Amino acid sequence: TDLIILPGNWTGEETGYNFLTYYQDLAKQYSVAIAVSGMKYDKGNNKTVVEYFSLIDYRGFIIAEYTKQADDPNAPVGGSSMVVVDLQTKKKTNVSVGLLLGDDILFPESSAALMTKGALVIISAASRNISSLYLNQLRVRATENVLVLALANEAQNSSIGSVAVNWCWDSSTDLNYALGCENGQIVAQATNGSIEQILTAKFDLSELIAHRMTQTIWGDSYRRPFQYTAMCGLNSLHKIKRNNDAYTSNNNKVDIIVKVAVLQMQPGSSVTDNMKIAETYIRRAASAGADIALMPELWSVGYDYLFPGYDNNDPTGVYNWTETAQTLDGDFIAYFTKLAVELNMAIGVAYLQKYRADTLPRNSIALIDRFGKLLYNYQKLHTCSWTPVEAMTSPGNSVFGAVLNTRSGFDIIVGSIICYDREHFETARMVSMLGPEILLVPNACWLTPFQIMQLQSRSIENVMSIALSNYPYNSNTTGAVMNGNSIVYDHLGTVLTKGDKNEGLFIGSISISALRDYRQTSKGSSLKNVHQHLGLCALKRQVTFQEQDFFNRASFTL
């Protein structure tokens, strides 16, 4: 064993910090690195000052110490900058290790900061009940940052104990290889958290390093933080304010329920066909009492359904396809604006937008409220430029949120991202900083179990309900094969409705009251904070990234 991790607050309080010399002697005696945590105690003021996490190398030297950064608000306060250190193994190999504690892992910025500083391994210590949702968060963090994550948990009355997660799954299968080995493999797990045991895990870091160097969509692009600067600048913005809360009536609390319909539709053979198909579904949603109807990504053209394919000898068809793009003030948007007013409901219109004459079209969603007002027009930031369809689009450069008045008269705040945006935590994080309670996500892809888990993580880490609309399965298409699974999550990551692979209308009933109540709790308010002192904004990637799109052009960046 190269490294032993002990559970959270292992040395306890008061005299606990003095016990470090004991573990230094053990590390030196057995030539093994030890990570140990505890509380620093201020006897004079009779209070705990901070929780620490110390890394001792195999020679007995304390080479790093991290103090709690962003844990449970009821836990000790304090904090230090993110810590990454080169740990030398007995074989004289240096491994970059980052340190986290407890609920740090729930904050995507924490692990991203460590990754950006070069960490290959993140170690963490906890003393808590680990739920399946918390475990999923570990898997998401390992995969998104292309690193290994190991957490030691105290034996207690928990269904899940300590766990070690690899950044990828088995790349030998065709499907997982195509997806870039992306599933966040659980290498070792104590399935009975109440039993004391030693959990061991072995990782091949050479494979991880090689994958980080690849210029593929699942390699370095996961780790290109080109939005960090924009995200860090949002602290100066005012959050969107609701015009009225409508939260109480005659001093009695009102349970605000918002129904979101995700439209899992099969596209037709023209833009006009798609308008009629969407209208049918939207009318059904209105009859079922939905407040918002959401289309799949690029619905106006059925994503790639109307795409002619790319002929290197004759690109005319592709350029003709771009001419199907719709203007924001054109007939396509006007059609659904009229429908929104008639049905007294909001509509998220996903379409190929004609942007400027000198620019490729954009992948957009226009949110129209029940009064026919355009609340925002969001343009996808992370375009899937490795595909021929989205290589013919240009990315947007802004995020939006807006106040939406429901048919019941309640004001809520909504925002949007599109498809691949959800795999980059910064995008949802930037939107959430504006205050949205519901995130509307048009989608077009084969959703893997991991990607569904990742979307769930976005709802938990931002205390925000999320509705995603995807295309149904169609084995006859010549383009991308979709698989449905349209879904609505609440702010705790609970599934409110989920489609199968077939066409259908699925409605999730979201309790805005419960969401707002949770945001007022210490836990909920803590999750909504973006911790600028992580130093993430000042960090830059260690490897220059240059992605090529489908047409071998340099991909667009912000």
Secondary structure in CASP SS format (residue, H / E / C, confidence):
PFRMAT SS
TARGET T0000
AUTHOR 0000-0000-0000
METHOD secondary structure of the structure
MODEL  1
T C 1.00
D C 1.00
L E 1.00
I E 1.00
I E 1.00
L C 1.00
P C 1.00
G C 1.00
N C 1.00
W C 1.00
T C 1.00
G C 1.00
E C 1.00
E C 1.00
T C 1.00
G H 1.00
Y H 1.00
N H 1.00
F H 1.00
L H 1.00
T H 1.00
Y H 1.00
Y H 1.00
Q H 1.00
D H 1.00
L H 1.00
A H 1.00
K H 1.00
Q H 1.00
Y H 1.00
S C 1.00
V C 1.00
A E 1.00
I E 1.00
A E 1.00
V E 1.00
S E 1.00
G E 1.00
M E 1.00
K E 1.00
Y E 1.00
D E 1.00
K C 1.00
G C 1.00
N C 1.00
N C 1.00
K E 1.00
T E 1.00
V E 1.00
V E 1.00
E E 1.00
Y E 1.00
F E 1.00
S E 1.00
L E 1.00
I E 1.00
D C 1.00
Y C 1.00
R C 1.00
G C 1.00
F C 1.00
I E 1.00
I E 1.00
A E 1.00
E E 1.00
Y E 1.00
T E 1.00
K C 1.00
Q C 1.00
A C 1.00
D C 1.00
D C 1.00
P C 1.00
N C 1.00
A C 1.00
P C 1.00
V C 1.00
G C 1.00
G C 1.00
S C 1.00
S C 1.00
M C 1.00
V C 1.00
V E 1.00
V E 1.00
D E 1.00
L E 1.00
Q E 1.00
T C 1.00
K C 1.00
K C 1.00
K C 1.00
T C 1.00
N E 1.00
V E 1.00
S E 1.00
V E 1.00
G E 1.00
L E 1.00
L E 1.00
L E 1.00
G H 1.00
D H 1.00
D H 1.00
I H 1.00
L H 1.00
F C 1.00
P H 1.00
E H 1.00
S H 1.00
S H 1.00
A H 1.00
A H 1.00
L H 1.00
M H 1.00
T H 1.00
K C 1.00
G C 1.00
A C 1.00
L C 1.00
V E 1.00
I E 1.00
I E 1.00
S E 1.00
A E 1.00
A E 1.00
S C 1.00
R C 1.00
N C 1.00
I E 1.00
S C 1.00
S H 1.00
L H 1.00
Y H 1.00
L H 1.00
N H 1.00
Q H 1.00
L H 1.00
R H 1.00
V H 1.00
R H 1.00
A H 1.00
T H 1.00
E H 1.00
N C 1.00
V C 1.00
L C 1.00
V E 1.00
L E 1.00
A E 1.00
L E 1.00
A E 1.00
N E 1.00
E C 1.00
A C 1.00
Q C 1.00
N C 1.00
S C 1.00
S C 1.00
I E 1.00
G C 1.00
S C 1.00
V E 1.00
A E 1.00
V E 1.00
N C 1.00
W C 1.00
C C 1.00
W C 1.00
D C 1.00
S C 1.00
S C 1.00
T C 1.00
D H 1.00
L H 1.00
N H 1.00
Y H 1.00
A H 1.00
L C 1.00
G C 1.00
C C 1.00
E C 1.00
N C 1.00
G C 1.00
Q C 1.00
I E 1.00
V E 1.00
A E 1.00
Q E 1.00
A C 1.00
T C 1.00
N C 1.00
G C 1.00
S C 1.00
I C 1.00
E C 1.00
Q C 1.00
I C 1.00
L C 1.00
T C 1.00
A C 1.00
K C 1.00
F C 1.00
D C 1.00
L H 1.00
S H 1.00
E H 1.00
L H 1.00
I H 1.00
A H 1.00
H H 1.00
R H 1.00
M H 1.00
T C 1.00
Q C 1.00
T C 1.00
I C 1.00
W C 1.00
G C 1.00
D H 1.00
S H 1.00
Y H 1.00
R H 1.00
R C 1.00
P C 1.00
F C 1.00
Q C 1.00
Y H 1.00
T H 1.00
A H 1.00
M H 1.00
C H 1.00
G H 1.00
L H 1.00
N H 1.00
S H 1.00
L C 1.00
H C 1.00
K C 1.00
I C 1.00
K C 1.00
R C 1.00
N C 1.00
N C 1.00
D C 1.00
A C 1.00
Y C 1.00
T E 1.00
S E 1.00
N C 1.00
N C 1.00
N E 1.00
K E 1.00
V C 1.00
D C 1.00
I C 1.00
I E 1.00
V E 1.00
K E 1.00
V E 1.00
A E 1.00
V E 1.00
L E 1.00
Q E 1.00
M C 1.00
Q C 1.00
P C 1.00
G C 1.00
S C 1.00
S C 1.00
V H 1.00
T H 1.00
D H 1.00
N H 1.00
M H 1.00
K H 1.00
I H 1.00
A H 1.00
E H 1.00
T H 1.00
Y H 1.00
I H 1.00
R H 1.00
R H 1.00
A H 1.00
A H 1.00
S H 1.00
A C 1.00
G C 1.00
A C 1.00
D C 1.00
I E 1.00
A E 1.00
L E 1.00
M C 1.00
P C 1.00
E C 1.00
L C 1.00
W H 1.00
S H 1.00
V H 1.00
G C 1.00
Y C 1.00
D C 1.00
Y C 1.00
L C 1.00
F C 1.00
P C 1.00
G C 1.00
Y C 1.00
D C 1.00
N C 1.00
N C 1.00
D C 1.00
P C 1.00
T H 1.00
G H 1.00
V H 1.00
Y H 1.00
N H 1.00
W H 1.00
T H 1.00
E C 1.00
T C 1.00
A C 1.00
Q E 1.00
T C 1.00
L C 1.00
D C 1.00
G C 1.00
D H 1.00
F H 1.00
I H 1.00
A H 1.00
Y H 1.00
F H 1.00
T H 1.00
K H 1.00
L H 1.00
A H 1.00
V H 1.00
E H 1.00
L H 1.00
N C 1.00
M C 1.00
A E 1.00
I E 1.00
G E 1.00
V E 1.00
A E 1.00
Y E 1.00
L E 1.00
Q E 1.00
K C 1.00
Y C 1.00
R C 1.00
A C 1.00
D C 1.00
T C 1.00
L C 1.00
P C 1.00
R E 1.00
N E 1.00
S E 1.00
I E 1.00
A E 1.00
L E 1.00
I E 1.00
D C 1.00
R C 1.00
F C 1.00
G C 1.00
K C 1.00
L E 1.00
L E 1.00
Y E 1.00
N E 1.00
Y E 1.00
Q E 1.00
K C 1.00
L C 1.00
H C 1.00
T C 1.00
C C 1.00
S C 1.00
W C 1.00
T C 1.00
P C 1.00
V C 1.00
E H 1.00
A H 1.00
M H 1.00
T C 1.00
S E 1.00
P C 1.00
G C 1.00
N C 1.00
S C 1.00
V C 1.00
F C 1.00
G E 1.00
A E 1.00
V E 1.00
L E 1.00
N E 1.00
T C 1.00
R C 1.00
S C 1.00
G C 1.00
F C 1.00
D E 1.00
I E 1.00
I E 1.00
V E 1.00
G E 1.00
S E 1.00
I C 1.00
I C 1.00
C H 1.00
Y H 1.00
D H 1.00
R H 1.00
E H 1.00
H C 1.00
F H 1.00
E H 1.00
T H 1.00
A H 1.00
R H 1.00
M H 1.00
V H 1.00
S H 1.00
M C 1.00
L C 1.00
G C 1.00
P C 1.00
E C 1.00
I E 1.00
L E 1.00
L E 1.00
V E 1.00
P E 1.00
N C 1.00
A C 1.00
C C 1.00
W C 1.00
L C 1.00
T C 1.00
P H 1.00
F H 1.00
Q H 1.00
I H 1.00
M H 1.00
Q H 1.00
L H 1.00
Q H 1.00
S H 1.00
R H 1.00
S H 1.00
I H 1.00
E H 1.00
N H 1.00
V C 1.00
M C 1.00
S E 1.00
I E 1.00
A E 1.00
L E 1.00
S E 1.00
N C 1.00
Y C 1.00
P C 1.00
Y C 1.00
N C 1.00
S C 1.00
N C 1.00
T C 1.00
T C 1.00
G C 1.00
A C 1.00
V C 1.00
M C 1.00
N C 1.00
G C 1.00
N C 1.00
S C 1.00
I E 1.00
V E 1.00
Y E 1.00
D C 1.00
H C 1.00
L C 1.00
G C 1.00
T C 1.00
V E 1.00
L E 1.00
T E 1.00
K E 1.00
G C 1.00
D C 1.00
K C 1.00
N C 1.00
E C 1.00
G E 1.00
L E 1.00
F E 1.00
I E 1.00
G E 1.00
S E 1.00
I E 1.00
S E 1.00
I H 1.00
S H 1.00
A H 1.00
L H 1.00
R H 1.00
D H 1.00
Y H 1.00
R H 1.00
Q H 1.00
T C 1.00
S H 1.00
K H 1.00
G H 1.00
S H 1.00
S H 1.00
L H 1.00
K C 1.00
N C 1.00
V C 1.00
H C 1.00
Q H 1.00
H H 1.00
L H 1.00
G C 1.00
L H 1.00
C H 1.00
A H 1.00
L C 1.00
K C 1.00
R C 1.00
Q C 1.00
V C 1.00
T C 1.00
F C 1.00
Q C 1.00
E C 1.00
Q E 1.00
D C 1.00
F C 1.00
F C 1.00
N C 1.00
R C 1.00
A E 1.00
S C 1.00
F C 1.00
T C 1.00
L C 1.00
END
